[in-house]
Amino acid sequence: MTSTDHAHRRTKVVPVYVIAGFLGSGKTTLLKRALAHELERGVKPAVLMNEFGEVDVDGALLHDHPRSNDIELQTLLSGCICCDLSREFSEKVEHLVKETKGAPLFIETTGLADTGQVVMGVEKALAQSNSKTRGILALVIVMVDGPRFVKLGAYWPAAEDHLKQADVVVLNKVDQINEHQANLVEQRIKIVNPTAKIVRAVHAEVEVGRLFTSAVMMRIPSIEQGAIKDSATGYQSGSFKILKPFDPVRLEACLKRFERSVIRMKGFVKVQGQTGYQELQWIMGSLALTPYRGGKQSQARLVVIGRRVPWQRFLEGLETCLVRPARRRKRQTTQWSGATRRTS
């Protein structure tokens, strides 16, 4: 056996999986399933999460796993890894590939990232790494929100373009549409990417073991593109600390009034009539409040992402949704703690 053969045997290969998809399509749910699968088989995976906002809501949900200490988690906040966080992204990818010691690395993109540019960024970071541990881009999965995909183009110009680099497209939330609608979405996906495997799912429930372990370990490198496109142009983000519980009926009515501008809202809040914190998810006109059974929250926090959001009126609207003790003078109970972004 030659010295070169010995060197190849010493080199560990880390499979890198990219999970992409628009805001609220089910990326974190799929990621949690994948991580649970890896932990159950005795593997300690790594995760790199990118949040457009400045509060790491999805990362907090991952920390709720009983074996979260076995997950190497890194986050990139307040931006998109396609453009303004590209340097930090490359550094974190290289670091995590080295730290995993052969275990898989999962990258969850922000919902506004262009998947093609993310793939280029991953390939570039892996090519530049001089670590003895070698990372290989194994699989690109794009989540599609079944009931909202058809109208997504009106909210996000890159809605179909980001499907082009997908190896697998998970058509999620098929329980909310009928067979005819699901077939129409599949046809749209196949027009954009005829070679992608399409998997239908409810709550991102797929055969995780088969999906990831059967991944091809060497993808064909992307064709180098020209100018970097900013897929998040026109979107803004902000974060809030909420000091009072919400009236859920008034909250939903308020969000409906801002449906065209507030595309996504998520976080942890207190709700009238409920004990403890509730996990809040608002996605393009749909509100869900579910009991949060994870780690202790020191305060309610929300992240808002939208386009042309009239922030002052929106804040005033949220104020009217808060439950207040009787006969007390009204005072401000929301705190703006984030800068608006991307007004172009």
N, C-alpha and C positions, 0 to 999 in steps of 0.2 A: 504493500500500500504506500503510495507516494505521500509526500508532505502536504500536497494540495488536497488529497483525499482526507487526511487527518484534519486539515483546517475546515473542510466542509462539514465533517462530523461534529466538530466543536461549535459550529455556527448554529444557533437556535433560530427557528423560523416562527415568527409571530403572525398569525392570520389577523388581518385588520378588516373589520366589518363596518360599513357606513350605513346608518339608518337615517333616511331623509324623508321629507314630506312637508306639506304646508301646515300652518298653525292649527293645532287641534286635531290632526289626522290620526293620532294614536302612536306616535313614535316612542314616547316614554313607556307606554303600556307594553309594547313589543319588547323594548329594551329590558324591562323588569322580568319578562318571561324568559328572555335569553339568559340573563344573569342568574336567575333561579336554576335554570337547567345546568349552567356551568358549575355553580356551587354544589349542586346535588351530585355531580360526578367528580367532585373533589378538586376542581380547578378554581384558581383565584384570578378572575379576569380584571382587566383595566377598562376604564370608561373616560372618555373625553366628551363633555357636554358643552354645547354652545347655546347661550341664551341671548336673545336680542335685547332684553331688558336688563336692569342692573340688580335684580333680585333672583336668586337661584331657587325657584320654586320646584322644578323637576329634580334638582339635585337633592333637595330636602326629602322628596318622596323616596329616592333611592336609599337614603340613610335610614329609612324606616325598616329596611330588611333586617331580620334578626342576625344575619351574618354580614352586615355592611362593612365590618372591619376587614373582611377578606376581599373587599373590592377597592382597587386603587382608583380613586375618583379625582379627576381634575376638571375644572370648569373655565370657560371663557365667557365673560359677561359683557354687556353693553356694546354689542356690535355683532358683525357677521364675519365668519371665518373666511368668506370669499374675498373680502376687500380689506377692511380696516383692522382686522386682527390676524392677518396672514402670517406675520413674523412670529407672534406669540403661538399661533397654531402650529407652525413647523417645529418650534422649540418643544412644545408639549408633546407632540406626536413622537419626536425622537426620544424624549425622556421616558414616556410610557412604554414604548417598545423595549427600551433597555430594562425597565423595572419589572415587566411582566415575566421575564425569563422563560418565554415560550408560550405563555398563556395568551388567549385572544384579547385583542383590543377592540372595543366597540366605540364608534364615534357617532354621537347623535347631533345632527346639525340643527341650527335654528330653523324655524319654519319658513324663513324668508331667504334662505340660502339657495343659490343656483347649484344643483347637484353636479352638473358638469364641471363647474369651477372648483367645487369641493374635491371631486375626484382628482383634478389636476393638482390641487394643493397637497393632497395625501401622497400622490405619486412623487411629487417634488420633494416632500419632507422625507419620504422613505429612501429616495435616491441619494439624498445628501447625508444621511446618517452614516457615521463611521463606527457604529457600535458592533460588537461581535454578534449581537442579536440582530437578526435581519427581519424586517417587517415586509409582508407581502399583502397587497390589497386583494382580499379574497372574494368579497361579495358586496354589492351595492343594492340596498333594499330601499324602495320608495313607497311610503304609505300614501294611500289615496282615500280621502273621505268620500265614500260612495254617495251619500245624499247631497253633498255640496260641491262635487267636482264639476258638474256641468256649469254652474254659475260662478265658479272660481275665477275664470278668465276676466270677469268684470272687476275683480279685486286685485289680481296679481298678474301682470303681463307674462311672467315666467311660468305660468301654471302648467303648460304642456311641455315647454322646453326642458324642464328639469327631469322629465321622465326618460330622456334620451339615453342617459348613462346607466339606467337601472338594469340589473340582472334579474331582479325579482320585483314585481309590483304587488303589494298586498292591498287588495280592494277591501277596505275595512268598513264596518258598520252596515253590512248588507242586510241586517235585520230591520233597518229603517227604510229600505226601498224594496220594490217588487222585482220579480225576475226580469221583466221587460226593461226596467230602468237599469238593472245591473248589467244586462247584456249591452245596452247602449254605452254605458261607461267603459266596458271592456273593449268595445269596438273603437272608441276614441283612443284608448290606450294603445291598442294594436296599430292604429294608423301612425301614431307618434313613434312607437318602439315595437316593431313586429317581432323581435327576437326575445323580448322579456317574458319570463314566466309569470303568469298572473295567478295569484292565490286569493280566494275569497275568505273573509274572516269576520267574526263578530267579536268586539272587544280585543282585537289583535290576537285572537287565539289561533295559533297555527302550530303545526308540528315542528317545534323549534329544533329538536335534535336533527331531524332530517334536513331542515332548511339550511342550517349552518354547517353541519358536519359533512354534507355532500357538496359544499361550495367548491368551485374550481379554484385551485390555489395559485393560478397565474392568469390574470386578466390581460387582454391586449391593451397596452398603454394608450391613453387618450391622444387624439390628434391635437397638437398644440394649437390653441386658439390665439386670436389677435388681442385686441383691447379687452380688458376685464370689464364685464358688465356689472353694474350695481343693481342686483335683483331686489334690494330693499329700498330703492329710491321712492320717496314720498311717504314712507312709513315713519312713525314716531313711537317712542316708548316712554313710559313713566311708571313710577312706583309710589305706593301709598302705604301709610300706617293708619289703621282704623282703630279708634279708641272706644267705639260703641258697637252694639250688635245691630245688624240690619233687619228691617222688616222685609221678608223675602218677596212678598207680593209687590210692594212698592219698588223694590230693587229690580225685579224683572221688568216692571212697567217702564222704569227709568232707562234700563239698558235697551229696551225695544225702541225708545225714542232716538237713541244714538246708534242704532243698528248699522247704518251705512258707514259710520266713521270708526266706531269701536269694534274692531274685527275680533279681538281676542282679549280676554281677561281671565286671570287665574290667580289662585293664592289661597290663603287660609283666613277665614272670618268667623265671627260669632253671629248667630242667627237667633232671632226672637223665637222662644218656645223650644229651643234645642240646647242641650248641655254640651260643653266642650266646644272645640273648633270644628268648623265645616270646611271641607275642601270645595272651593268654588271653581267652576269651569264654565266660561262663556265663549261660545264658538259661533260666530257668524249668525247670530239670532237665536241661539239655543242656550238656556241656562240650566246648569245641573249643580245641586248642592248635596254633598254626601258626607256622612260623619268621618272626621279625620281621626284615625286610630293609631297614628304613628307617634313619633317622639313629641315631647312637650314643646308647644309653641309659646314663646315669651310675649308675642303680640301678633295681632292680625296684620297680614301684609298682602298686598295685591300688586300685580303687574298688569299694565294695560298696554296694548299694542294696537295702533290704528292709523288711519289716514285722514288728514285734515280734521283732526279732533278739535272741537271748540273747548279747550281745556277748562276755561273758567266756568262756562255753562255746565260742563260735565261734572266738575267738582261740586257746583251748587246743587246739581241734580242728585248726586250721591248724598249730600248733606240731608236732603229731604227724606231719604230712605232709612235714616238711622233712628233707632228707638231711644227716646229721651225720657228721663224721669219727669213726672208731672210737676208743674209750678217751679220750674227752674229756668233761669234766664238762658236763652240759647247762646251757645258758644261753639267755636269751630272745633270739629272733632276729626277732621282728616288733615293729614300733613303731606304736602307735596315734597318728595325727596328725590326726584329724578329730573334730569334735563331732557327737553324734547330733542328729537334727533331727526335728521334727514328731512328737512322742510322743502327740499327741491322737488 
